[in-house]
Amino acid sequence: MPSLENARSLLGTGYISSFTGLVIMVSLYRRCLSHVRSSLGNESTTGGSCYSFWEHHYGIDKDLKSYTDGLTGMMNAQELLEDEFALALNLNLCAIDICLHEAAIVKANGDALPKTLVAECNSRCSQAAMRIVEGVSLIPKLAQPKRTLLKQMNIYCMWPVCMAMQVLNSELSSATDNAQLAHTVGVLRLLVTAIEDLEDVSGHWIGSIVHIVKRLEEMDPTALRTPEVDGLG
C-alpha cells in the first residue's frame, strides 16, 4: 500500500488492487484541488502570472490518463459489479476529470484562448459525466451486501454524481432538439434517484442539487416524454 506522497510511483506498474487504486485517486484529487486553488490564488493576487496553469493542468491530465489506462482491467461492467471499491474508484476518476477540465474552461475563457480549447474541455466533461451515469446505473444491480457497503462509503459516490449533474444541467440549456433534451433529462433523473438512494441522514448532497431537482420538476411532463436511457435502463 503506497502513501499518498508516493502514489505516483505506481505509474506504469502492473496490476494493483482497487483499494490501492483509491489511494491513487485521493492523491490525484489532492493534486487537482491544489491546482485549482493555486490558480485562483494567483488570479486574485498576481493576475495569474506566477502560476504555470497549463503545465500543471497537462501534468495532472497525463497522470490521470495513465492511471485510468492502467486500471482498465477493473473498469469493465462485470468487474465493477463484483468490486464496489472499483466502482467507487471509477466514479471518482471521472469526477476528477470533470473538476480538472472545468477549471481549464474558466482559465481559457478568462484569458480569451481559442474556442476550440474550450470545446475540447467541454467534451471531456461531457464524456466523464456519461461514464459516471454508466457507473451509477450499475448500483441497483449490485448484490445486496456490496450495495450496502457502497452506501456506507457513499461520500465516494455522492461527489461524482453531483459533478455529473452539474455538467448535464448545463447541457439542458444547450440542447439542440427534443431528443437530446429528453436524453439529458432522463440521465439527470437517473442520477437524482441514485442520490436519493445513497444519501446519508445529513441531506447535504440533496441540498447541493436542489436547484437541479427543482428545474426538472418544473419541466412540463406532457411536453417532454423521458424515454428509457439507451443502454442504461
mmCIF file of the C-alpha atoms, coordinates in Angstrom:
data_MODEL
# 
_entry.id   MODEL 
# 
loop_
_atom_site.group_PDB 
_atom_site.id 
_atom_site.type_symbol 
_atom_site.label_atom_id 
_atom_site.label_alt_id 
_atom_site.label_comp_id 
_atom_site.label_asym_id 
_atom_site.label_entity_id 
_atom_site.label_seq_id 
_atom_site.pdbx_PDB_ins_code 
_atom_site.Cartn_x 
_atom_site.Cartn_y 
_atom_site.Cartn_z 
_atom_site.occupancy 
_atom_site.B_iso_or_equiv 
_atom_site.pdbx_formal_charge 
_atom_site.auth_seq_id 
_atom_site.auth_comp_id 
_atom_site.auth_asym_id 
_atom_site.auth_atom_id 
_atom_site.pdbx_PDB_model_num 
ATOM 1   C CA . MET A 1 1   ? 0.000   0.000  0.000   1.00 0.00 ? 1   MET A CA 1 
ATOM 2   C CA . PRO A 1 2   ? 1.603   3.274  -1.090  1.00 0.00 ? 2   PRO A CA 1 
ATOM 3   C CA . SER A 1 3   ? 1.420   6.507  0.845   1.00 0.00 ? 3   SER A CA 1 
ATOM 4   C CA . LEU A 1 4   ? -0.345  9.437  -0.798  1.00 0.00 ? 4   LEU A CA 1 
ATOM 5   C CA . GLU A 1 5   ? 3.024   11.094 -1.374  1.00 0.00 ? 5   GLU A CA 1 
ATOM 6   C CA . ASN A 1 6   ? 4.355   8.005  -3.206  1.00 0.00 ? 6   ASN A CA 1 
ATOM 7   C CA . ALA A 1 7   ? 1.236   7.182  -5.222  1.00 0.00 ? 7   ALA A CA 1 
ATOM 8   C CA . ARG A 1 8   ? 2.865   8.406  -8.449  1.00 0.00 ? 8   ARG A CA 1 
ATOM 9   C CA . SER A 1 9   ? 5.458   5.633  -8.118  1.00 0.00 ? 9   SER A CA 1 
ATOM 10  C CA . LEU A 1 10  ? 2.769   3.192  -9.262  1.00 0.00 ? 10  LEU A CA 1 
ATOM 11  C CA . LEU A 1 11  ? 2.649   4.702  -12.757 1.00 0.00 ? 11  LEU A CA 1 
ATOM 12  C CA . GLY A 1 12  ? 3.468   2.013  -15.280 1.00 0.00 ? 12  GLY A CA 1 
ATOM 13  C CA . THR A 1 13  ? 3.324   -0.850 -12.782 1.00 0.00 ? 13  THR A CA 1 
ATOM 14  C CA . GLY A 1 14  ? 1.234   -3.960 -13.317 1.00 0.00 ? 14  GLY A CA 1 
ATOM 15  C CA . TYR A 1 15  ? -1.948  -4.973 -11.536 1.00 0.00 ? 15  TYR A CA 1 
ATOM 16  C CA . ILE A 1 16  ? -2.915  -3.088 -8.394  1.00 0.00 ? 16  ILE A CA 1 
ATOM 17  C CA . SER A 1 17  ? -5.867  -3.702 -6.111  1.00 0.00 ? 17  SER A CA 1 
ATOM 18  C CA . SER A 1 18  ? -8.930  -1.482 -6.294  1.00 0.00 ? 18  SER A CA 1 
ATOM 19  C CA . PHE A 1 19  ? -8.297  -0.407 -2.684  1.00 0.00 ? 19  PHE A CA 1 
ATOM 20  C CA . THR A 1 20  ? -4.799  0.755  -3.646  1.00 0.00 ? 20  THR A CA 1 
ATOM 21  C CA . GLY A 1 21  ? -6.466  2.489  -6.568  1.00 0.00 ? 21  GLY A CA 1 
ATOM 22  C CA . LEU A 1 22  ? -8.484  4.526  -4.074  1.00 0.00 ? 22  LEU A CA 1 
ATOM 23  C CA . VAL A 1 23  ? -5.216  5.821  -2.593  1.00 0.00 ? 23  VAL A CA 1 
ATOM 24  C CA . ILE A 1 24  ? -4.129  6.831  -6.096  1.00 0.00 ? 24  ILE A CA 1 
ATOM 25  C CA . MET A 1 25  ? -7.478  8.534  -6.629  1.00 0.00 ? 25  MET A CA 1 
ATOM 26  C CA . VAL A 1 26  ? -7.184  10.544 -3.407  1.00 0.00 ? 26  VAL A CA 1 
ATOM 27  C CA . SER A 1 27  ? -3.654  11.561 -4.408  1.00 0.00 ? 27  SER A CA 1 
ATOM 28  C CA . LEU A 1 28  ? -4.915  12.776 -7.793  1.00 0.00 ? 28  LEU A CA 1 
ATOM 29  C CA . TYR A 1 29  ? -7.802  14.610 -6.145  1.00 0.00 ? 29  TYR A CA 1 
ATOM 30  C CA . ARG A 1 30  ? -5.426  16.431 -3.808  1.00 0.00 ? 30  ARG A CA 1 
ATOM 31  C CA . ARG A 1 31  ? -3.238  17.468 -6.741  1.00 0.00 ? 31  ARG A CA 1 
ATOM 32  C CA . CYS A 1 32  ? -6.254  18.688 -8.697  1.00 0.00 ? 32  CYS A CA 1 
ATOM 33  C CA . LEU A 1 33  ? -7.615  20.630 -5.705  1.00 0.00 ? 33  LEU A CA 1 
ATOM 34  C CA . SER A 1 34  ? -4.214  22.221 -5.075  1.00 0.00 ? 34  SER A CA 1 
ATOM 35  C CA . HIS A 1 35  ? -4.010  23.098 -8.775  1.00 0.00 ? 35  HIS A CA 1 
ATOM 36  C CA . VAL A 1 36  ? -7.392  24.835 -8.748  1.00 0.00 ? 36  VAL A CA 1 
ATOM 37  C CA . ARG A 1 37  ? -6.649  26.695 -5.517  1.00 0.00 ? 37  ARG A CA 1 
ATOM 38  C CA . SER A 1 38  ? -3.223  27.805 -6.718  1.00 0.00 ? 38  SER A CA 1 
ATOM 39  C CA . SER A 1 39  ? -4.712  29.076 -9.946  1.00 0.00 ? 39  SER A CA 1 
ATOM 40  C CA . LEU A 1 40  ? -7.451  31.031 -8.165  1.00 0.00 ? 40  LEU A CA 1 
ATOM 41  C CA . GLY A 1 41  ? -4.978  32.418 -5.652  1.00 0.00 ? 41  GLY A CA 1 
ATOM 42  C CA . ASN A 1 42  ? -2.654  33.696 -8.355  1.00 0.00 ? 42  ASN A CA 1 
ATOM 43  C CA . GLU A 1 43  ? -5.502  35.166 -10.371 1.00 0.00 ? 43  GLU A CA 1 
ATOM 44  C CA . SER A 1 44  ? -6.677  37.164 -7.378  1.00 0.00 ? 44  SER A CA 1 
ATOM 45  C CA . THR A 1 45  ? -3.235  38.422 -6.291  1.00 0.00 ? 45  THR A CA 1 
ATOM 46  C CA . THR A 1 46  ? -0.932  38.494 -9.311  1.00 0.00 ? 46  THR A CA 1 
ATOM 47  C CA . GLY A 1 47  ? -3.091  38.172 -12.388 1.00 0.00 ? 47  GLY A CA 1 
ATOM 48  C CA . GLY A 1 48  ? -2.051  34.543 -12.804 1.00 0.00 ? 48  GLY A CA 1 
ATOM 49  C CA . SER A 1 49  ? 1.495   35.350 -13.920 1.00 0.00 ? 49  SER A CA 1 
ATOM 50  C CA . CYS A 1 50  ? 3.263   33.315 -11.208 1.00 0.00 ? 50  CYS A CA 1 
ATOM 51  C CA . TYR A 1 51  ? 1.420   30.027 -11.598 1.00 0.00 ? 51  TYR A CA 1 
ATOM 52  C CA . SER A 1 52  ? 2.083   27.811 -14.623 1.00 0.00 ? 52  SER A CA 1 
ATOM 53  C CA . PHE A 1 53  ? -1.522  26.723 -15.002 1.00 0.00 ? 53  PHE A CA 1 
ATOM 54  C CA . TRP A 1 54  ? -1.267  24.752 -18.226 1.00 0.00 ? 54  TRP A CA 1 
ATOM 55  C CA . GLU A 1 55  ? 1.910   22.951 -17.216 1.00 0.00 ? 55  GLU A CA 1 
ATOM 56  C CA . HIS A 1 56  ? 0.164   21.664 -14.091 1.00 0.00 ? 56  HIS A CA 1 
ATOM 57  C CA . HIS A 1 57  ? -3.080  21.003 -15.988 1.00 0.00 ? 57  HIS A CA 1 
ATOM 58  C CA . TYR A 1 58  ? -1.473  18.786 -18.595 1.00 0.00 ? 58  TYR A CA 1 
ATOM 59  C CA . GLY A 1 59  ? 0.709   17.073 -15.985 1.00 0.00 ? 59  GLY A CA 1 
ATOM 60  C CA . ILE A 1 60  ? -2.335  16.033 -13.941 1.00 0.00 ? 60  ILE A CA 1 
ATOM 61  C CA . ASP A 1 61  ? -4.247  15.127 -17.095 1.00 0.00 ? 61  ASP A CA 1 
ATOM 62  C CA . LYS A 1 62  ? -1.387  12.886 -18.268 1.00 0.00 ? 62  LYS A CA 1 
ATOM 63  C CA . ASP A 1 63  ? -1.186  11.091 -14.916 1.00 0.00 ? 63  ASP A CA 1 
ATOM 64  C CA . LEU A 1 64  ? -4.962  10.739 -14.763 1.00 0.00 ? 64  LEU A CA 1 
ATOM 65  C CA . LYS A 1 65  ? -4.967  9.090  -18.181 1.00 0.00 ? 65  LYS A CA 1 
ATOM 66  C CA . SER A 1 66  ? -2.058  6.823  -17.216 1.00 0.00 ? 66  SER A CA 1 
ATOM 67  C CA . TYR A 1 67  ? -3.798  5.670  -14.051 1.00 0.00 ? 67  TYR A CA 1 
ATOM 68  C CA . THR A 1 68  ? -7.091  5.149  -15.868 1.00 0.00 ? 68  THR A CA 1 
ATOM 69  C CA . ASP A 1 69  ? -5.408  3.173  -18.642 1.00 0.00 ? 69  ASP A CA 1 
ATOM 70  C CA . GLY A 1 70  ? -3.592  1.095  -16.034 1.00 0.00 ? 70  GLY A CA 1 
ATOM 71  C CA . LEU A 1 71  ? -6.839  0.258  -14.287 1.00 0.00 ? 71  LEU A CA 1 
ATOM 72  C CA . THR A 1 72  ? -8.814  -0.766 -17.359 1.00 0.00 ? 72  THR A CA 1 
ATOM 73  C CA . GLY A 1 73  ? -8.895  -4.371 -16.149 1.00 0.00 ? 73  GLY A CA 1 
ATOM 74  C CA . MET A 1 74  ? -11.193 -3.356 -13.324 1.00 0.00 ? 74  MET A CA 1 
ATOM 75  C CA . MET A 1 75  ? -13.213 -0.833 -15.278 1.00 0.00 ? 75  MET A CA 1 
ATOM 76  C CA . ASN A 1 76  ? -15.484 -3.123 -17.323 1.00 0.00 ? 76  ASN A CA 1 
ATOM 77  C CA . ALA A 1 77  ? -19.081 -3.580 -16.192 1.00 0.00 ? 77  ALA A CA 1 
ATOM 78  C CA . GLN A 1 78  ? -18.599 -7.099 -14.848 1.00 0.00 ? 78  GLN A CA 1 
ATOM 79  C CA . GLU A 1 79  ? -15.630 -6.118 -12.693 1.00 0.00 ? 79  GLU A CA 1 
ATOM 80  C CA . LEU A 1 80  ? -17.478 -3.074 -11.387 1.00 0.00 ? 80  LEU A CA 1 
ATOM 81  C CA . LEU A 1 81  ? -20.414 -5.252 -10.363 1.00 0.00 ? 81  LEU A CA 1 
ATOM 82  C CA . GLU A 1 82  ? -18.081 -7.588 -8.475  1.00 0.00 ? 82  GLU A CA 1 
ATOM 83  C CA . ASP A 1 83  ? -15.987 -4.923 -6.734  1.00 0.00 ? 83  ASP A CA 1 
ATOM 84  C CA . GLU A 1 84  ? -17.678 -1.938 -5.099  1.00 0.00 ? 84  GLU A CA 1 
ATOM 85  C CA . PHE A 1 85  ? -14.265 -0.324 -4.496  1.00 0.00 ? 85  PHE A CA 1 
ATOM 86  C CA . ALA A 1 86  ? -13.543 -0.439 -8.223  1.00 0.00 ? 86  ALA A CA 1 
ATOM 87  C CA . LEU A 1 87  ? -16.943 1.144  -8.918  1.00 0.00 ? 87  LEU A CA 1 
ATOM 88  C CA . ALA A 1 88  ? -16.265 3.983  -6.470  1.00 0.00 ? 88  ALA A CA 1 
ATOM 89  C CA . LEU A 1 89  ? -12.793 4.430  -7.964  1.00 0.00 ? 89  LEU A CA 1 
ATOM 90  C CA . ASN A 1 90  ? -14.198 4.661  -11.475 1.00 0.00 ? 90  ASN A CA 1 
ATOM 91  C CA . LEU A 1 91  ? -16.768 7.288  -10.442 1.00 0.00 ? 91  LEU A CA 1 
ATOM 92  C CA . ASN A 1 92  ? -14.153 9.437  -8.714  1.00 0.00 ? 92  ASN A CA 1 
ATOM 93  C CA . LEU A 1 93  ? -11.604 9.330  -11.527 1.00 0.00 ? 93  LEU A CA 1 
ATOM 94  C CA . CYS A 1 94  ? -14.367 10.665 -13.781 1.00 0.00 ? 94  CYS A CA 1 
ATOM 95  C CA . ALA A 1 95  ? -15.217 13.393 -11.267 1.00 0.00 ? 95  ALA A CA 1 
ATOM 96  C CA . ILE A 1 96  ? -11.559 14.467 -11.073 1.00 0.00 ? 96  ILE A CA 1 
ATOM 97  C CA . ASP A 1 97  ? -11.561 14.621 -14.878 1.00 0.00 ? 97  ASP A CA 1 
ATOM 98  C CA . ILE A 1 98  ? -14.547 16.987 -14.735 1.00 0.00 ? 98  ILE A CA 1 
ATOM 99  C CA . CYS A 1 99  ? -13.018 19.126 -11.986 1.00 0.00 ? 99  CYS A CA 1 
ATOM 100 C CA . LEU A 1 100 ? -9.742  19.462 -13.886 1.00 0.00 ? 100 LEU A CA 1 
ATOM 101 C CA . HIS A 1 101 ? -11.367 20.458 -17.162 1.00 0.00 ? 101 HIS A CA 1 
ATOM 102 C CA . GLU A 1 102 ? -13.932 22.805 -15.647 1.00 0.00 ? 102 GLU A CA 1 
ATOM 103 C CA . ALA A 1 103 ? -11.005 24.739 -14.181 1.00 0.00 ? 103 ALA A CA 1 
ATOM 104 C CA . ALA A 1 104 ? -9.422  24.783 -17.631 1.00 0.00 ? 104 ALA A CA 1 
ATOM 105 C CA . ILE A 1 105 ? -12.646 26.163 -19.149 1.00 0.00 ? 105 ILE A CA 1 
ATOM 106 C CA . VAL A 1 106 ? -12.657 29.035 -16.647 1.00 0.00 ? 106 VAL A CA 1 
ATOM 107 C CA . LYS A 1 107 ? -8.974  29.734 -17.348 1.00 0.00 ? 107 LYS A CA 1 
ATOM 108 C CA . ALA A 1 108 ? -9.360  29.553 -21.141 1.00 0.00 ? 108 ALA A CA 1 
ATOM 109 C CA . ASN A 1 109 ? -12.392 31.852 -21.147 1.00 0.00 ? 109 ASN A CA 1 
ATOM 110 C CA . GLY A 1 110 ? -10.701 34.296 -18.772 1.00 0.00 ? 110 GLY A CA 1 
ATOM 111 C CA . ASP A 1 111 ? -7.607  34.501 -20.987 1.00 0.00 ? 111 ASP A CA 1 
ATOM 112 C CA . ALA A 1 112 ? -9.652  34.623 -24.232 1.00 0.00 ? 112 ALA A CA 1 
ATOM 113 C CA . LEU A 1 113 ? -7.954  31.472 -25.545 1.00 0.00 ? 113 LEU A CA 1 
ATOM 114 C CA . PRO A 1 114 ? -9.216  29.726 -28.711 1.00 0.00 ? 114 PRO A CA 1 
ATOM 115 C CA . LYS A 1 115 ? -12.784 28.415 -28.543 1.00 0.00 ? 115 LYS A CA 1 
ATOM 116 C CA . THR A 1 116 ? -11.544 25.048 -29.775 1.00 0.00 ? 116 THR A CA 1 
ATOM 117 C CA . LEU A 1 117 ? -9.759  24.571 -26.445 1.00 0.00 ? 117 LEU A CA 1 
ATOM 118 C CA . VAL A 1 118 ? -12.957 25.359 -24.540 1.00 0.00 ? 118 VAL A CA 1 
ATOM 119 C CA . ALA A 1 119 ? -14.912 22.974 -26.758 1.00 0.00 ? 119 ALA A CA 1 
ATOM 120 C CA . GLU A 1 120 ? -12.409 20.177 -26.111 1.00 0.00 ? 120 GLU A CA 1 
ATOM 121 C CA . CYS A 1 121 ? -12.635 20.710 -22.352 1.00 0.00 ? 121 CYS A CA 1 
ATOM 122 C CA . ASN A 1 122 ? -16.429 20.746 -22.528 1.00 0.00 ? 122 ASN A CA 1 
ATOM 123 C CA . SER A 1 123 ? -16.305 17.481 -24.460 1.00 0.00 ? 123 SER A CA 1 
ATOM 124 C CA . ARG A 1 124 ? -14.070 15.906 -21.812 1.00 0.00 ? 124 ARG A CA 1 
ATOM 125 C CA . CYS A 1 125 ? -16.523 16.973 -19.098 1.00 0.00 ? 125 CYS A CA 1 
ATOM 126 C CA . SER A 1 126 ? -19.476 15.517 -21.024 1.00 0.00 ? 126 SER A CA 1 
ATOM 127 C CA . GLN A 1 127 ? -17.696 12.221 -21.635 1.00 0.00 ? 127 GLN A CA 1 
ATOM 128 C CA . ALA A 1 128 ? -16.736 11.906 -17.969 1.00 0.00 ? 128 ALA A CA 1 
ATOM 129 C CA . ALA A 1 129 ? -20.283 12.749 -16.874 1.00 0.00 ? 129 ALA A CA 1 
ATOM 130 C CA . MET A 1 130 ? -21.705 9.975  -19.055 1.00 0.00 ? 130 MET A CA 1 
ATOM 131 C CA . ARG A 1 131 ? -19.178 7.484  -17.666 1.00 0.00 ? 131 ARG A CA 1 
ATOM 132 C CA . ILE A 1 132 ? -20.459 8.418  -14.212 1.00 0.00 ? 132 ILE A CA 1 
ATOM 133 C CA . VAL A 1 133 ? -24.024 7.804  -15.406 1.00 0.00 ? 133 VAL A CA 1 
ATOM 134 C CA . GLU A 1 134 ? -22.990 4.396  -16.722 1.00 0.00 ? 134 GLU A CA 1 
ATOM 135 C CA . GLY A 1 135 ? -21.347 3.533  -13.406 1.00 0.00 ? 135 GLY A CA 1 
ATOM 136 C CA . VAL A 1 136 ? -24.320 4.732  -11.352 1.00 0.00 ? 136 VAL A CA 1 
ATOM 137 C CA . SER A 1 137 ? -26.685 2.651  -13.485 1.00 0.00 ? 137 SER A CA 1 
ATOM 138 C CA . LEU A 1 138 ? -24.883 -0.453 -12.179 1.00 0.00 ? 138 LEU A CA 1 
ATOM 139 C CA . ILE A 1 139 ? -25.593 0.296  -8.499  1.00 0.00 ? 139 ILE A CA 1 
ATOM 140 C CA . PRO A 1 140 ? -29.112 -1.244 -8.442  1.00 0.00 ? 140 PRO A CA 1 
ATOM 141 C CA . LYS A 1 141 ? -27.597 -4.406 -9.974  1.00 0.00 ? 141 LYS A CA 1 
ATOM 142 C CA . LEU A 1 142 ? -25.070 -4.883 -7.174  1.00 0.00 ? 142 LEU A CA 1 
ATOM 143 C CA . ALA A 1 143 ? -25.566 -7.813 -4.823  1.00 0.00 ? 143 ALA A CA 1 
ATOM 144 C CA . GLN A 1 144 ? -27.167 -6.545 -1.601  1.00 0.00 ? 144 GLN A CA 1 
ATOM 145 C CA . PRO A 1 145 ? -24.056 -6.844 0.644   1.00 0.00 ? 145 PRO A CA 1 
ATOM 146 C CA . LYS A 1 146 ? -21.998 -4.871 -1.873  1.00 0.00 ? 146 LYS A CA 1 
ATOM 147 C CA . ARG A 1 147 ? -24.734 -2.287 -2.279  1.00 0.00 ? 147 ARG A CA 1 
ATOM 148 C CA . THR A 1 148 ? -24.920 -1.860 1.497   1.00 0.00 ? 148 THR A CA 1 
ATOM 149 C CA . LEU A 1 149 ? -21.146 -1.356 1.692   1.00 0.00 ? 149 LEU A CA 1 
ATOM 150 C CA . LEU A 1 150 ? -21.307 1.196  -1.133  1.00 0.00 ? 150 LEU A CA 1 
ATOM 151 C CA . LYS A 1 151 ? -23.914 3.131  0.853   1.00 0.00 ? 151 LYS A CA 1 
ATOM 152 C CA . GLN A 1 152 ? -21.593 3.118  3.862   1.00 0.00 ? 152 GLN A CA 1 
ATOM 153 C CA . MET A 1 153 ? -18.876 4.731  1.730   1.00 0.00 ? 153 MET A CA 1 
ATOM 154 C CA . ASN A 1 154 ? -21.365 6.998  -0.024  1.00 0.00 ? 154 ASN A CA 1 
ATOM 155 C CA . ILE A 1 155 ? -19.121 10.072 0.094   1.00 0.00 ? 155 ILE A CA 1 
ATOM 156 C CA . TYR A 1 156 ? -17.103 8.358  -2.658  1.00 0.00 ? 156 TYR A CA 1 
ATOM 157 C CA . CYS A 1 157 ? -20.252 8.267  -4.802  1.00 0.00 ? 157 CYS A CA 1 
ATOM 158 C CA . MET A 1 158 ? -22.086 11.488 -3.975  1.00 0.00 ? 158 MET A CA 1 
ATOM 159 C CA . TRP A 1 159 ? -19.434 13.924 -5.144  1.00 0.00 ? 159 TRP A CA 1 
ATOM 160 C CA . PRO A 1 160 ? -19.050 12.286 -8.592  1.00 0.00 ? 160 PRO A CA 1 
ATOM 161 C CA . VAL A 1 161 ? -22.835 12.150 -9.049  1.00 0.00 ? 161 VAL A CA 1 
ATOM 162 C CA . CYS A 1 162 ? -23.167 15.847 -8.188  1.00 0.00 ? 162 CYS A CA 1 
ATOM 163 C CA . MET A 1 163 ? -20.306 16.741 -10.544 1.00 0.00 ? 163 MET A CA 1 
ATOM 164 C CA . ALA A 1 164 ? -22.004 14.840 -13.377 1.00 0.00 ? 164 ALA A CA 1 
ATOM 165 C CA . MET A 1 165 ? -25.320 16.544 -12.629 1.00 0.00 ? 165 MET A CA 1 
ATOM 166 C CA . GLN A 1 166 ? -23.721 19.981 -12.873 1.00 0.00 ? 166 GLN A CA 1 
ATOM 167 C CA . VAL A 1 167 ? -22.328 19.143 -16.308 1.00 0.00 ? 167 VAL A CA 1 
ATOM 168 C CA . LEU A 1 168 ? -25.613 17.674 -17.545 1.00 0.00 ? 168 LEU A CA 1 
ATOM 169 C CA . ASN A 1 169 ? -27.629 20.555 -16.111 1.00 0.00 ? 169 ASN A CA 1 
ATOM 170 C CA . SER A 1 170 ? -25.591 22.996 -18.187 1.00 0.00 ? 170 SER A CA 1 
ATOM 171 C CA . GLU A 1 171 ? -26.304 20.835 -21.244 1.00 0.00 ? 171 GLU A CA 1 
ATOM 172 C CA . LEU A 1 172 ? -30.058 21.248 -20.754 1.00 0.00 ? 172 LEU A CA 1 
ATOM 173 C CA . SER A 1 173 ? -29.732 24.860 -21.872 1.00 0.00 ? 173 SER A CA 1 
ATOM 174 C CA . SER A 1 174 ? -27.682 23.954 -24.946 1.00 0.00 ? 174 SER A CA 1 
ATOM 175 C CA . ALA A 1 175 ? -29.799 21.024 -26.177 1.00 0.00 ? 175 ALA A CA 1 
ATOM 176 C CA . THR A 1 176 ? -30.469 21.461 -29.892 1.00 0.00 ? 176 THR A CA 1 
ATOM 177 C CA . ASP A 1 177 ? -33.523 19.205 -30.254 1.00 0.00 ? 177 ASP A CA 1 
ATOM 178 C CA . ASN A 1 178 ? -36.179 17.379 -28.224 1.00 0.00 ? 178 ASN A CA 1 
ATOM 179 C CA . ALA A 1 179 ? -34.397 14.025 -28.459 1.00 0.00 ? 179 ALA A CA 1 
ATOM 180 C CA . GLN A 1 180 ? -31.212 15.429 -26.946 1.00 0.00 ? 180 GLN A CA 1 
ATOM 181 C CA . LEU A 1 181 ? -33.218 17.278 -24.303 1.00 0.00 ? 181 LEU A CA 1 
ATOM 182 C CA . ALA A 1 182 ? -35.187 14.150 -23.387 1.00 0.00 ? 182 ALA A CA 1 
ATOM 183 C CA . HIS A 1 183 ? -31.999 12.085 -23.092 1.00 0.00 ? 183 HIS A CA 1 
ATOM 184 C CA . THR A 1 184 ? -30.339 14.655 -20.825 1.00 0.00 ? 184 THR A CA 1 
ATOM 185 C CA . VAL A 1 185 ? -33.447 14.863 -18.636 1.00 0.00 ? 185 VAL A CA 1 
ATOM 186 C CA . GLY A 1 186 ? -33.517 11.071 -18.469 1.00 0.00 ? 186 GLY A CA 1 
ATOM 187 C CA . VAL A 1 187 ? -29.964 10.704 -17.207 1.00 0.00 ? 187 VAL A CA 1 
ATOM 188 C CA . LEU A 1 188 ? -30.409 13.585 -14.751 1.00 0.00 ? 188 LEU A CA 1 
ATOM 189 C CA . ARG A 1 189 ? -33.448 11.881 -13.261 1.00 0.00 ? 189 ARG A CA 1 
ATOM 190 C CA . LEU A 1 190 ? -31.472 8.657  -13.008 1.00 0.00 ? 190 LEU A CA 1 
ATOM 191 C CA . LEU A 1 191 ? -28.787 10.484 -11.033 1.00 0.00 ? 191 LEU A CA 1 
ATOM 192 C CA . VAL A 1 192 ? -31.359 12.164 -8.767  1.00 0.00 ? 192 VAL A CA 1 
ATOM 193 C CA . THR A 1 193 ? -32.755 8.727  -7.933  1.00 0.00 ? 193 THR A CA 1 
ATOM 194 C CA . ALA A 1 194 ? -29.242 7.470  -7.182  1.00 0.00 ? 194 ALA A CA 1 
ATOM 195 C CA . ILE A 1 195 ? -28.553 10.329 -4.780  1.00 0.00 ? 195 ILE A CA 1 
ATOM 196 C CA . GLU A 1 196 ? -31.882 9.799  -3.009  1.00 0.00 ? 196 GLU A CA 1 
ATOM 197 C CA . ASP A 1 197 ? -30.989 6.118  -2.640  1.00 0.00 ? 197 ASP A CA 1 
ATOM 198 C CA . LEU A 1 198 ? -27.445 6.685  -1.375  1.00 0.00 ? 198 LEU A CA 1 
ATOM 199 C CA . GLU A 1 199 ? -27.897 9.904  0.624   1.00 0.00 ? 199 GLU A CA 1 
ATOM 200 C CA . ASP A 1 200 ? -26.888 9.987  4.274   1.00 0.00 ? 200 ASP A CA 1 
ATOM 201 C CA . VAL A 1 201 ? -29.058 11.416 7.039   1.00 0.00 ? 201 VAL A CA 1 
ATOM 202 C CA . SER A 1 202 ? -27.462 14.872 6.796   1.00 0.00 ? 202 SER A CA 1 
ATOM 203 C CA . GLY A 1 203 ? -29.083 15.538 3.442   1.00 0.00 ? 203 GLY A CA 1 
ATOM 204 C CA . HIS A 1 204 ? -26.026 17.590 2.406   1.00 0.00 ? 204 HIS A CA 1 
ATOM 205 C CA . TRP A 1 205 ? -25.823 16.262 -1.132  1.00 0.00 ? 205 TRP A CA 1 
ATOM 206 C CA . ILE A 1 206 ? -29.540 16.556 -1.834  1.00 0.00 ? 206 ILE A CA 1 
ATOM 207 C CA . GLY A 1 207 ? -29.239 20.187 -0.750  1.00 0.00 ? 207 GLY A CA 1 
ATOM 208 C CA . SER A 1 208 ? -26.400 20.805 -3.208  1.00 0.00 ? 208 SER A CA 1 
ATOM 209 C CA . ILE A 1 209 ? -28.519 19.787 -6.205  1.00 0.00 ? 209 ILE A CA 1 
ATOM 210 C CA . VAL A 1 210 ? -31.877 21.173 -5.113  1.00 0.00 ? 210 VAL A CA 1 
ATOM 211 C CA . HIS A 1 211 ? -31.825 23.760 -7.902  1.00 0.00 ? 211 HIS A CA 1 
ATOM 212 C CA . ILE A 1 212 ? -31.415 20.992 -10.500 1.00 0.00 ? 212 ILE A CA 1 
ATOM 213 C CA . VAL A 1 213 ? -34.192 18.893 -8.972  1.00 0.00 ? 213 VAL A CA 1 
ATOM 214 C CA . LYS A 1 214 ? -36.483 21.933 -8.991  1.00 0.00 ? 214 LYS A CA 1 
ATOM 215 C CA . ARG A 1 215 ? -35.660 22.590 -12.637 1.00 0.00 ? 215 ARG A CA 1 
ATOM 216 C CA . LEU A 1 216 ? -36.552 19.013 -13.560 1.00 0.00 ? 216 LEU A CA 1 
ATOM 217 C CA . GLU A 1 217 ? -39.815 19.185 -11.603 1.00 0.00 ? 217 GLU A CA 1 
ATOM 218 C CA . GLU A 1 218 ? -40.807 22.389 -13.395 1.00 0.00 ? 218 GLU A CA 1 
ATOM 219 C CA . MET A 1 219 ? -40.380 20.870 -16.847 1.00 0.00 ? 219 MET A CA 1 
ATOM 220 C CA . ASP A 1 220 ? -43.775 20.077 -18.417 1.00 0.00 ? 220 ASP A CA 1 
ATOM 221 C CA . PRO A 1 221 ? -44.093 16.257 -18.382 1.00 0.00 ? 221 PRO A CA 1 
ATOM 222 C CA . THR A 1 222 ? -46.771 16.363 -21.099 1.00 0.00 ? 222 THR A CA 1 
ATOM 223 C CA . ALA A 1 223 ? -44.471 18.244 -23.453 1.00 0.00 ? 223 ALA A CA 1 
ATOM 224 C CA . LEU A 1 224 ? -41.409 16.140 -22.797 1.00 0.00 ? 224 LEU A CA 1 
ATOM 225 C CA . ARG A 1 225 ? -41.527 12.363 -22.580 1.00 0.00 ? 225 ARG A CA 1 
ATOM 226 C CA . THR A 1 226 ? -38.385 10.981 -20.978 1.00 0.00 ? 226 THR A CA 1 
ATOM 227 C CA . PRO A 1 227 ? -37.525 7.677  -22.647 1.00 0.00 ? 227 PRO A CA 1 
ATOM 228 C CA . GLU A 1 228 ? -35.567 4.843  -21.077 1.00 0.00 ? 228 GLU A CA 1 
ATOM 229 C CA . VAL A 1 229 ? -31.948 5.911  -21.310 1.00 0.00 ? 229 VAL A CA 1 
ATOM 230 C CA . ASP A 1 230 ? -30.315 3.900  -24.074 1.00 0.00 ? 230 ASP A CA 1 
ATOM 231 C CA . GLY A 1 231 ? -28.186 1.126  -22.643 1.00 0.00 ? 231 GLY A CA 1 
ATOM 232 C CA . LEU A 1 232 ? -28.819 2.221  -19.051 1.00 0.00 ? 232 LEU A CA 1 
ATOM 233 C CA . GLY A 1 233 ? -32.443 1.243  -18.399 1.00 0.00 ? 233 GLY A CA 1 
# 
